[in-house]
C-alpha cells in the first residue's frame, strides 16, 4: 500500500512540474498582448500536419486582430475553428482572429486552434512562430513541443 501511495505522489509531483512549465507567459509590453502556454503537438509518424494551441491575452483598451502566422519550420499556418453543421463537426478556416480589449482568446483542442501544414519531422522545441496583428505589429513566440506518446 505504501508503494502504491508513493507512486501516486510521484505522478502528482510530475503533473505539478509539467503544469508549472505549461503556464509560461510570453508578453509583449508595448502591444499589451501576452501568450500563455503556447504549444504544438508533435505530428503523428508519417504526417506533415499538426496543430497548435495557446491563450492570447489583450491587456490593452483596443481590440486586436491576429492576421497571419508563419514559421521557418512549416509551409503554412492557419487559424481554424470547429463548427457543428447538421450534426457533423467540421473544421473551418478563419481569415483573422479577434482578440477583444481587456480579453482573452483560448485556442484549445475541439475549438479554435492553429492548423500547421508542411511540417518536416522530427520537430524539436522550442518552435518559434511569428504572429502578425493589425497595424503590422508582429512578434515571435516560442511554442513548446508537446508529444503525448
C-alpha positions as CSV (number, residue, x, y, z in Angstrom):
1,X,0.0,0.0,0.0
2,X,2.8,2.4,0.8
3,X,4.4,1.7,-2.6
4,X,1.1,2.5,-4.3
5,X,0.8,5.8,-2.4
6,X,4.4,6.6,-3.2
7,X,3.7,6.0,-6.9
8,X,0.7,8.3,-6.7
9,X,2.8,11.0,-5.1
10,X,5.4,10.7,-7.8
11,X,2.8,11.0,-10.5
12,X,1.2,14.0,-8.8
13,X,4.6,15.7,-8.5
14,X,5.3,15.1,-12.2
15,X,1.9,16.6,-13.0
16,X,2.7,19.7,-10.9
17,X,6.1,20.2,-12.6
18,X,4.6,19.8,-16.1
19,X,1.8,22.3,-15.1
20,X,4.3,24.8,-14.0
21,X,6.2,24.5,-17.3
22,X,2.9,24.8,-19.2
23,X,1.9,28.1,-17.6
24,X,4.7,30.1,-19.0
25,X,3.7,33.5,-20.3
26,X,5.3,35.3,-23.2
27,X,4.5,39.0,-23.0
28,X,5.0,41.9,-25.3
29,X,4.7,45.1,-23.2
30,X,4.3,47.6,-26.0
31,X,1.3,45.8,-27.6
32,X,-0.4,44.7,-24.4
33,X,-0.5,41.2,-25.7
34,X,0.7,38.1,-23.8
35,X,0.7,34.4,-24.8
36,X,0.2,31.7,-22.3
37,X,1.1,28.0,-22.7
38,X,1.9,28.1,-26.4
39,X,2.4,24.5,-27.7
40,X,2.5,22.5,-30.8
41,X,1.5,18.8,-30.9
42,X,4.2,16.5,-32.3
43,X,2.8,15.2,-35.6
44,X,1.9,11.6,-35.9
45,X,4.5,9.5,-37.6
46,X,4.4,9.9,-41.4
47,X,2.2,13.0,-41.1
48,X,3.2,16.6,-42.1
49,X,0.2,18.3,-40.5
50,X,-0.2,19.2,-36.8
51,X,-2.0,21.6,-34.5
52,X,-1.0,24.4,-32.2
53,X,-2.7,26.0,-29.1
54,X,-2.3,28.9,-26.7
55,X,-4.2,31.6,-24.9
56,X,-3.8,35.2,-26.1
57,X,-4.5,37.9,-23.5
58,X,-5.0,41.5,-24.6
59,X,-4.4,43.9,-21.7
60,X,-4.9,47.0,-23.8
61,X,-8.1,49.0,-24.3
62,X,-8.1,48.3,-28.1
63,X,-9.3,45.1,-29.7
64,X,-6.7,43.4,-31.9
65,X,-6.9,41.1,-34.9
66,X,-4.4,38.2,-35.4
67,X,-4.0,38.3,-39.2
68,X,-1.1,36.0,-40.2
69,X,1.2,33.4,-38.7
70,X,4.4,31.9,-40.1
71,X,7.3,29.8,-39.2
72,X,10.5,28.6,-40.9
73,X,9.8,25.0,-39.9
74,X,6.3,24.9,-41.6
75,X,4.9,25.7,-45.0
76,X,1.7,27.3,-43.8
77,X,-0.2,28.1,-40.5
78,X,-3.9,28.8,-40.5
79,X,-6.4,29.7,-37.8
80,X,-9.2,27.1,-37.7
81,X,-12.4,26.6,-35.6
82,X,-14.8,23.7,-35.2
83,X,-18.5,24.1,-36.1
84,X,-21.4,21.8,-35.9
85,X,-23.4,21.5,-39.1
86,X,-26.3,19.1,-39.4
87,X,-25.0,17.0,-36.6
88,X,-21.5,16.8,-38.0
89,X,-18.4,18.5,-36.5
90,X,-16.4,20.3,-39.2
91,X,-13.2,22.5,-39.2
92,X,-13.4,25.9,-40.9
93,X,-10.5,28.3,-41.7
94,X,-10.8,31.8,-40.3
95,X,-9.0,34.7,-42.0
96,X,-8.4,36.5,-38.8
97,X,-8.8,36.0,-35.0
98,X,-10.3,38.8,-32.9
99,X,-8.8,39.4,-29.5
100,X,-11.1,41.7,-27.6
101,X,-9.8,44.6,-25.5
102,X,-9.2,43.5,-21.9
103,X,-10.0,40.0,-23.0
104,X,-8.6,36.5,-23.6
105,X,-9.0,34.1,-26.5
106,X,-8.1,30.5,-25.9
107,X,-7.1,28.1,-28.7
108,X,-7.7,24.5,-27.5
109,X,-8.4,21.1,-28.8
110,X,-12.0,20.9,-30.0
111,X,-12.3,24.7,-30.6
112,X,-10.1,27.4,-32.0
113,X,-6.7,26.1,-33.0
114,X,-3.8,26.6,-35.4
115,X,-3.5,24.1,-38.3
116,X,0.1,23.8,-39.2
117,X,0.9,22.4,-42.7
118,X,4.1,21.1,-44.3
119,X,6.0,20.1,-41.1
120,X,9.1,18.0,-41.6
121,X,9.6,15.6,-38.7
122,X,11.2,15.2,-36.4
123,X,10.5,18.5,-34.7
124,X,12.5,19.8,-31.8
125,X,11.5,22.7,-29.5
126,X,11.3,25.5,-29.0
127,X,9.3,26.2,-32.2
128,X,9.2,29.9,-33.0
129,X,6.1,31.2,-34.7
130,X,5.7,34.8,-35.9
131,X,2.3,36.2,-35.2
132,X,1.2,39.4,-37.0
133,X,-1.6,41.5,-35.7
134,X,-3.3,44.5,-37.3
135,X,-1.1,47.6,-37.6
136,X,1.8,45.4,-38.8
137,X,2.6,44.5,-35.2
138,X,4.5,41.2,-35.5
139,X,6.1,39.3,-32.7
140,X,7.8,35.9,-32.3
141,X,6.5,33.5,-29.8
142,X,8.3,30.2,-28.9
143,X,6.0,27.3,-28.8
144,X,6.9,24.2,-26.8
145,X,6.7,20.8,-28.5
146,X,4.2,18.5,-26.9
147,X,4.4,14.8,-27.5
148,X,1.5,12.8,-26.0
149,X,3.3,9.5,-26.9
